[in-house]
Amino acid sequence: MKTAPLLSSALAAALAFGPSTPAAGQSRGYPILDVHAHAHRAPPQRSYCALTGRIDLVDEDGQALCVDPLEPAADGAELMARTLAYLERYDMYAIAMTQDSAQLRSWVDASDRILPSIQTGVADFEDNGVRALVQSGRVVAIGELMTQYEGLPPDAPEADGIWELAVAHDVPVGIHMSAPGARLPDYAARFGNPLLLEPLLKRHPELRVYLMHAGWPFLEETVSILRQYPGVYVDVSFIDWQMPRRLFHDYLEGLIAHGFEKRIMFGTDQNWPEAIPIAIESIERAPFLSEDQKRDIFFSNAVRFFRLPEDRFQAR
């Protein structure tokens, strides 16, 4: 077993006495698989108030939305150290993604809890080694696909090469598909509507796609796509720790009520590593989920979707 980098004394103390959840690995009997983690060299430098659904830290009257916002890692080394510490603590594995293939390799080398995925947009697709990584089988997925951040719909002609590569090599694609996102100049909330995927899914019926952030808040549109296209799954990253829990639970329960408990996967989007236990708790404390459904979301659905050998993930 590879070991994580040494932690600072402050971080070690935070992990020892910080937030906890009922999700102790040894009591579950199976590990958690986070299908949406990041391995960035330069993490986004902004703070978030958990469970508020707001980008800002203050409201319209200038009042603080939270006392203790989640802070990003200062750099890639800190992001790795804090993330791997949580993976060990909660007996987790993570599909980690970034545009920098060398940085991605450093995470894979640091821990056998990491599975690599290559993040890309249209603009950098030909420059960040996506094609070579996919063709050589060195990544388990393409994602996070950032077309929405580029102001493009998922079926934009400029993205055809990415989708064709995925189909040719039977590699799943995780795409940012949600109205909420970082407040960046080209971001287009309207391109988070999952119905925009339909022309693409009709052209490539064999395509495996997972909607990151579960298409929030487009529940009816997400359900419509899930009903018609069995190769589409969702992850609940970000919304499971950043949205108010009542709203997240309502959305998750809607997906369950429509019969898609086998197509929902756990994720965190952990540029803010202390979000990890909050996200776990959001699933653990959902009163409408059975223990079997929790196992599906935390583990079994992802193993099926990514076609991973289950014995790769022994609970420890």
Disulfide bonds with the S-S distance in Angstrom:
Cys49-Cys66 2.02
